[in-house]
Amino acid sequence: MRSILILSWLLVNILILAPLSYAAESDVDKLLDLLVEKKVLTTEDAAGFRADLAVKKQEEKETQKEFIVIAGKPIKISGYTQVRYLQDKSKNDAFDIRRARLDLRGDITERWDYRTQVDFGGGTTSSTTGANTYSVKLLDAIIGYKVNPYLKLSIGQQKIPFSQENLASSPKLETINRSQVVEALTARGTDVIGNQNGRDIGLQASGSILPAKAGYNLFDYAFGIFNGAGINSGDTNEQKDFVGRLVYHPLKEWSIGGSYYAGRYSLTTSTRRKDDRDRIGAEFAYVKDPISLKGEYIRGNDGAIKKDGWYLQAGYFFIPKKFQGVLKFDYYDPNTEVDQNATNVYTLGGNWYFNKWAFLQVNYELLDERGKEIDNNSLIGLLTLLF
């Protein structure tokens, strides 16, 4: 009698915990056959148990969010594809693959982890036609070591810790394009060192400290030394660049921060020619559904040329979790010592979220270029699918 009770208890636990423990079907079948043999269950009852277990496993597959890949260690595979349509009077209207990224991450031990991200889209955009020439680009190649809960060391190719908009993943942006000043002063599209996707090769220390009672940390920090030459390339001079960012959270929804970058760059392969490439920035953000408010100011210099810019952005979910409206004002001056040189960009946008994996963004950008009369306002649509 005791053995029968034990077998019955095992069967109940397997049926309840099977979705969590991935119990082998053959083991369950053997146990059911044994209970039928001991006349604890009838053949019909055993068939019913098997049917219930099959239903539970199917429900688990339908709700499963992460899947294990057979490898030396568990790997988390994610990524996204973004298809864009651009209507601009200064270029040919066209569809293109804005981004197509594959992201691999994993933990080797409790302390060691890694990340490798590759972009199959993007590429080089023609300034006259707007056409893209696609190429595969390695974006991230990072080895991480967790010293303790408040400090992590990361070495390799990674985003430089400067500017909240630079650090935001593209699918997390509320507008399709980043601000002009971020593109120009954080190693992106119009930076003097070329488009490096906001990344560089170096060593970084980062973390969050001083836990608050509300369940968040008061400060986030990141400091690092980098080559200063961008992605997939060696340094062009012997001096390393320093970058640091500190963010304070007075409340969980609020963040106020600043960034600093000090470096030098060389436009030729000669290590003798070196110009200063310095930046300083301030930022704030307030995010609490249905409202989001964000802004930044960045100034810097490339050699003797001084540059600055800022943006203010507001978003509101008119339909919770579904439709968000966005307004943004974006100012950038590529040379503060030259008059009538700045550009204002006014963005009116709408974001429709089909679900957490797919959403459509539509932006109308109105450009006001001081001292110029150019009709190059644009209408942009971007469909994003994450996996």
ROFI-999139 format. One record per residue (C-alpha): residue in three letters; x, y, z. Coordinates in steps of 0.25 Angstrom, whole numbers, plus 5000, padded with zeros to 4 digits. Each point is the difference from the previous one (the first is absolute). Layout:
# ROFI-999139
ALAXYZ ...
# end
This chain:
# ROFI-999139
MET500050005000 ARG501150105004 SER500749974986 ILE498750034993 LEU499950135007 ILE501450044997 LEU499849974985 SER498750085000 TRP500750125007 LEU501149994989 LEU499050004989 VAL499250125005 ASN501450085002 ILE500449964986 LEU498750054994 ILE500150135007 LEU501550034999 ALA500249944986 PRO500050134993 LEU501050055009 SER500949885001 TYR499949954986 ALA499849865005 ALA500249904989 GLU498749944994 SER500649865001 ASP500250015015 VAL498550055001 ASP499549884991 LYS500849905009 LEU499450065013 LEU498649994994 ASP500249864995 LEU500549965014 LEU498750065006 VAL499149934991 GLU500849875003 LYS499850035015 LYS498550024997 VAL500150145006 LEU499550064986 THR499249954990 THR500450004985 GLU499050114998 ASP500650085011 ALA501449994995 ALA499650044986 GLY499350125007 PHE501350045007 ARG500849994987 ALA499050094993 ASP500050105012 LEU501550004999 ALA500050034985 VAL499150125002 LYS500950055011 LYS501349994991 GLN499350074988 GLU499550115009 GLU501450025005 LYS500650004986 GLU499050114996 THR500450095012 GLN501549974999 LYS500850134998 GLU501449955000 PHE500549874994 ILE501349935002 VAL501049974989 ILE500949885001 ALA501450055002 GLY501249995009 LYS499250105009 PRO498650065000 ILE499950114989 LYS498950115000 ILE499750034985 SER499250134997 GLY500050114990 TYR499150084991 THR499750054986 GLN499650144996 VAL499550034986 ARG499950154997 TYR499350094989 LEU500650144998 GLN499350104992 ASP500950124999 LYS500050114988 SER501550015000 LYS500149844998 ASN499349894993 ASP498949945008 ALA500349865004 PHE499949885009 ASP501249955007 ILE500549915011 ARG500350095011 ARG500649905009 ALA500049855001 ARG500749955012 LEU500449875007 ASP500450015014 LEU500649885008 ARG500250005015 GLY500349905011 ASP500649985014 ILE501249915000 THR500050005016 GLU499450095010 ARG501050104998 TRP500449994985 ASP499150034989 TYR500150054985 ARG499250074989 THR500250004985 GLN499150084991 VAL500050014985 ASP499350094990 PHE499649954986 GLY499350134996 GLY500350145001 GLY501250024992 THR500450134993 THR499050104995 SER500250084987 SER499950155003 THR499450034987 THR499049884997 GLY499849955014 ALA500349864995 ASN500749905010 THR501249914997 TYR499849895010 SER501249935007 VAL500149915013 LYS500550085012 LEU500549955013 LEU499450095010 ASP500349945014 ALA501049905005 ILE500150015015 ILE500549915011 GLY499450045014 TYR500549975014 LYS499150025012 VAL500850045011 ASN498950025010 PRO498550054999 TYR500450144998 LEU501249994991 LYS500249934986 LEU501250014991 SER499849994985 ILE501149994990 GLY499950004985 GLN499150074989 GLN498850075007 LYS499250135001 ILE500850125006 PRO499350045013 PHE499650144995 SER498650064998 GLN498749935003 GLU499550004986 ASN501349944995 LEU499949895010 ALA498549974997 SER499849884991 SER499450044987 PRO498749925002 LYS499850085013 LEU500150144994 GLU498750074999 THR500450074987 ILE500649934988 ASN501250094999 ARG500950045011 SER500350155003 GLN501050074991 VAL500950035011 VAL500149865005 GLU500349954985 ALA501150115000 LEU500749985013 THR499849865005 ALA500849924989 ARG498749994991 GLY499650044986 THR500650144999 ASP501249995010 VAL501350054995 ILE500549855002 GLY498949954991 ASN498849915004 GLN500449905011 ASN498649975005 GLY500450075013 ARG501049895003 ASP501549995002 ILE501049895005 GLY500550015015 LEU499849975014 GLN498850055008 ALA499549995015 SER498650025003 GLY498949975010 SER498950065009 ILE500250045015 LEU499250055012 PRO498749925000 ALA498850085004 LYS498849955008 ALA499150004988 GLY500849894993 TYR501050074991 ASN501450065001 LEU500250155001 PHE501250004991 ASP500549944987 TYR501450014996 ALA500949964988 PHE501550044998 GLY500949954989 ILE501350024991 PHE499849974985 ASN500950014988 GLY499250124994 ALA500049944986 GLY498749934999 ILE499549864997 ASN500849894993 SER501350085000 GLY501350025008 ASP500450135006 THR500550124991 ASN500950065011 GLU500649955013 GLN499150085009 LYS498849935006 ASP498650085002 PHE499350015013 VAL498550005001 GLY499150005013 ARG498550015003 LEU499350025013 VAL498450005002 TYR499350035012 HIS498549955003 PRO499350095010 LEU498849924997 LYS499849874993 GLU499450074988 TRP501050114999 SER501550004996 ILE500950124999 GLY501449984995 GLY501350054993 SER501149944991 TYR501450044997 TYR500949964989 ALA501550044998 GLY500849944988 ARG500850034988 TYR499849954985 SER500849994988 LEU499450014986 THR501249934993 THR500849885004 SER501150095005 THR500150005015 ARG500650144999 ARG498850074997 LYS499150005012 ASP498850105003 ASP499250015013 ARG498649944999 ASP499350035013 ARG498550005004 ILE499250035012 GLY498549985002 ALA498850015009 GLU498749925000 PHE498749985007 ALA498849904998 TYR498749985007 VAL499349874996 LYS498749965006 ASP498849954992 PRO499350064992 ILE501150125000 SER501450004996 LEU500950135000 LYS501550004996 GLY501050104996 GLU501550014998 TYR501150114998 ILE501349974994 ARG501250084996 GLY501449974995 ASN501150034991 ASP500849934989 GLY501350074999 ALA499750155000 ILE498549984996 LYS499050025011 LYS498749934999 ASP498749995008 GLY498649965000 TRP498849955008 TYR498649944999 LEU498749995008 GLN499049894998 ALA498649975005 GLY499249874998 TYR498649965005 PHE499349874998 PHE498650044996 ILE499649854999 PRO500749935012 LYS501149904995 LYS499550024985 PHE500150144995 GLN501050115004 GLY500250144994 VAL501350075000 LEU500550144999 LYS501550044999 PHE500850124997 ASP501449984996 TYR501150114999 TYR501549984995 ASP501150104996 PRO501249944993 ASN500850125003 THR499650105010 GLU501050114995 VAL499350004986 ASP498650084999 GLN498849944994 ASN500649865001 ALA499049935009 THR498949904996 ASN498649985007 VAL499349874999 TYR498549995004 THR499549865001 LEU498549965001 GLY499949855002 GLY499149895003 ASN500349865005 TRP499049884999 TYR500349885008 PHE499449874994 ASN500649925012 LYS501350005008 TRP500749944988 ALA499550094988 PHE499750154998 LEU499950104990 GLN500650145001 VAL499750124991 ASN500750135000 TYR499950134993 GLU501350085001 LEU500050154997 LEU501450064998 ASP500350155002 GLU501450024995 ARG500450155003 GLY500550084988 LYS499549894990 GLU498749984993 ILE500049854998 ASP498749924999 ASN500549875006 ASN498949975010 SER499849855001 LEU498949895003 ILE500649875006 GLY499349875004 LEU500849895007 LEU499449865003 THR500849935011 LEU499849855004 LEU500849945011 PHE500349865004 
# end
